[in-house]
Amino acid sequence: MFVSDRIFLEACVELAAQGRMTCAPNPPVGCIIWRDGNVLGRGFHQRAGSGHAEVNALRNIEDGAHNATVFVSLEPCSFVGRTPACAQTLIDAGVARVVVAAVDPNPNVAGSGIRMLREAGIAVDVLELASAKELIQGFTRRISQQRPWVRIKTATSLDGSVALANGASQWITGSAARADVQYWRARSDAIVTGVGSVIADNPALTVRDPAYAHAQAPLRVILDSYGRTPSNAQVLQGQAATLLVHQQGYGDVGLAHSAHVKQVHLTDGPRDLHGVLAELAQQGCNEVLIEAGPTLVGSIVKAGLWDEWIAYVAPKILGTDSQSVADLIVTHLPDAHQARLVDTVQIGDDLRLTLRR
Ligand SMILES: NC(=O)c1ccc[n+]([C@@H]2O[C@H](COP(=O)([O-])OP(=O)(O)OC[C@H]3O[C@@H](n4cnc5c(N)ncnc54)[C@H](OP(=O)(O)O)[C@@H]3O)[C@@H](O)[C@H]2O)c1
């Protein structure tokens, strides 16, 4: 191990993040190839089905990577999928050493890429970095637990209300906070809401900030047991795909033939959140953003099915004739649903809190 290993690996993580909004269902990966004090190549994984980070880093090296050191944010793959196995590609390139920042979380492949390289006589060092694991947290959640990383986003008043009792909620937070939400939408594979929010707010649930024009449009998911989504709702319009999740035997809202709107019927309906998340994992979603009202947010909190919460808090008081952020009842303080505060930042006139379970 060398002191510089960590610096190169952190640079790989930064490189990988460039593919974050385009590479799902694959994880973001970054790679740097180095020899004799020179960086020979850099690459990241841009899109599923296209070159992996290692292949992209090798691509522009004119005299090959013989005897080079390869830094990579995730263990090179050992299987032939839509592209050849990266471990074999590195063996064929004659590299001398590979330094890895995270082992593949897939229990079926974990360590096999590293083994393959070692068996070919290549020195492999694993220097596990927290930043590398964080980068692939959605992929890890999906592969190991068959559900996506669940991130809730809410906009509340200082006293924790998302709307007045009459349903008015636009807008509690300011334009800067609302612009910030575009980033979280763009890095999500799906945006999930309840039919209550669709009826009350008629949101489009799209990424509109041109800064994220390169991002894959997230799937819009409406949890709607009985097909109450109005046929002229904005979530059914536009080019972004929409998935309506209904209860078995309900929900034929006459949209079955629309190319971008699909319906799925779960036996226990969308109230079965495990079933909903399993369906989204099946569809390749690594990270999902919940943008919903108190009913759905309350269900998710009660089920303990969230990982991260982006809470925008406005310096406004809405008082008691308003709707709490989560529809649930706690009668004893020790039973409160506890979160960990991991980040706080002021955005315009509002605060953005990042919480983890
Ligand atoms: N400030 C904010 O951050 C924010 C964000 C969104 C909405 N809002 C406000 O919230 C209010 C709407 O609240 P809401 O609670 O009705 O909206 P919601 O939570 O988005 O939708 C609730 C509906 O979703 C359906 N649903 C399907 N599966 C569910 C499940 N597993 N758990 C819970 N519900 C499920 C239920 O209808 P079925 O039984 O018919 O399926 C339920 O009535 C509006 O005033 C809106 O403006 C505020």
Ligand as a Chemical Component Dictionary entry (heavy atoms), coordinates in Angstrom:
data_LIG
# 
_chem_comp.id                   LIG 
_chem_comp.type                 NON-POLYMER 
_chem_comp.pdbx_formal_charge   0 
_chem_comp.three_letter_code    LIG 
# 
loop_
_chem_comp_atom.comp_id 
_chem_comp_atom.atom_id 
_chem_comp_atom.alt_atom_id 
_chem_comp_atom.type_symbol 
_chem_comp_atom.charge 
_chem_comp_atom.model_Cartn_x 
_chem_comp_atom.model_Cartn_y 
_chem_comp_atom.model_Cartn_z 
_chem_comp_atom.pdbx_ordinal 
LIG N1  N1  N 0  -45.023 19.840 1.576  1  
LIG C1  C1  C 0  -44.759 18.653 1.067  2  
LIG O1  O1  O 0  -43.612 18.182 1.113  3  
LIG C2  C2  C 0  -45.849 17.869 0.417  4  
LIG C3  C3  C 0  -45.563 16.889 -0.515 5  
LIG C4  C4  C 0  -46.618 16.155 -1.074 6  
LIG C5  C5  C 0  -47.936 16.449 -0.705 7  
LIG N2  N2  N 1  -48.179 17.420 0.183  8  
LIG C6  C6  C 0  -49.553 17.718 0.604  9  
LIG O2  O2  O 0  -50.112 16.542 1.177  10 
LIG C7  C7  C 0  -51.518 16.576 0.993  11 
LIG C8  C8  C 0  -51.949 15.223 0.446  12 
LIG O3  O3  O 0  -51.765 14.291 1.478  13 
LIG P1  P1  P 0  -52.079 12.760 1.335  14 
LIG O4  O4  O 0  -51.645 12.134 2.596  15 
LIG O5  O5  O -1 -53.469 12.558 0.862  16 
LIG O6  O6  O 0  -51.133 12.347 0.107  17 
LIG P2  P2  P 0  -50.298 11.049 -0.232 18 
LIG O7  O7  O 0  -49.704 10.463 0.992  19 
LIG O8  O8  O 0  -49.375 11.429 -1.316 20 
LIG O9  O9  O 0  -51.390 10.039 -0.820 21 
LIG C9  C9  C 0  -52.142 9.257  0.048  22 
LIG C10 C10 C 0  -52.912 8.209  -0.708 23 
LIG O10 O10 O 0  -52.017 7.302  -1.343 24 
LIG C11 C11 C 0  -52.659 6.045  -1.462 25 
LIG N3  N3  N 0  -51.741 5.000  -1.047 26 
LIG C12 C12 C 0  -51.433 3.924  -1.802 27 
LIG N4  N4  N 0  -50.565 3.158  -1.165 28 
LIG C13 C13 C 0  -50.315 3.724  0.024  29 
LIG C14 C14 C 0  -49.511 3.349  1.115  30 
LIG N5  N5  N 0  -48.721 2.257  1.089  31 
LIG N6  N6  N 0  -49.485 4.140  2.196  32 
LIG C15 C15 C 0  -50.216 5.263  2.228  33 
LIG N7  N7  N 0  -51.012 5.670  1.214  34 
LIG C16 C16 C 0  -51.060 4.904  0.105  35 
LIG C17 C17 C 0  -53.908 6.091  -0.581 36 
LIG O11 O11 O 0  -55.028 6.202  -1.435 37 
LIG P3  P3  P 0  -55.772 4.862  -1.955 38 
LIG O12 O12 O 0  -56.190 4.139  -0.704 39 
LIG O13 O13 O 0  -56.875 5.353  -2.794 40 
LIG O14 O14 O 0  -54.739 4.111  -2.706 41 
LIG C18 C18 C 0  -53.722 7.357  0.206  42 
LIG O15 O15 O 0  -54.940 7.975  0.543  43 
LIG C19 C19 C 0  -51.826 17.694 0.043  44 
LIG O16 O16 O 0  -52.330 18.779 0.776  45 
LIG C20 C20 C 0  -50.486 18.046 -0.545 46 
LIG O17 O17 O 0  -50.412 19.389 -0.915 47 
LIG C21 C21 C 0  -47.192 18.146 0.754  48 
# 
loop_
_chem_comp_bond.comp_id 
_chem_comp_bond.atom_id_1 
_chem_comp_bond.atom_id_2 
_chem_comp_bond.value_order 
_chem_comp_bond.pdbx_ordinal 
LIG N1  C1  SING 1  
LIG C1  O1  DOUB 2  
LIG C1  C2  SING 3  
LIG C2  C3  SING 4  
LIG C2  C21 DOUB 5  
LIG C3  C4  DOUB 6  
LIG C4  C5  SING 7  
LIG C5  N2  DOUB 8  
LIG N2  C6  SING 9  
LIG N2  C21 SING 10 
LIG C6  O2  SING 11 
LIG C6  C20 SING 12 
LIG O2  C7  SING 13 
LIG C7  C8  SING 14 
LIG C7  C19 SING 15 
LIG C8  O3  SING 16 
LIG O3  P1  SING 17 
LIG P1  O4  DOUB 18 
LIG P1  O5  SING 19 
LIG P1  O6  SING 20 
LIG O6  P2  SING 21 
LIG P2  O7  DOUB 22 
LIG P2  O8  SING 23 
LIG P2  O9  SING 24 
LIG O9  C9  SING 25 
LIG C9  C10 SING 26 
LIG C10 O10 SING 27 
LIG C10 C18 SING 28 
LIG O10 C11 SING 29 
LIG C11 N3  SING 30 
LIG C11 C17 SING 31 
LIG N3  C12 SING 32 
LIG N3  C16 SING 33 
LIG C12 N4  DOUB 34 
LIG N4  C13 SING 35 
LIG C13 C14 SING 36 
LIG C13 C16 DOUB 37 
LIG C14 N5  SING 38 
LIG C14 N6  DOUB 39 
LIG N6  C15 SING 40 
LIG C15 N7  DOUB 41 
LIG N7  C16 SING 42 
LIG C17 O11 SING 43 
LIG C17 C18 SING 44 
LIG O11 P3  SING 45 
LIG P3  O12 DOUB 46 
LIG P3  O13 SING 47 
LIG P3  O14 SING 48 
LIG C18 O15 SING 49 
LIG C19 O16 SING 50 
LIG C19 C20 SING 51 
LIG C20 O17 SING 52 
# 
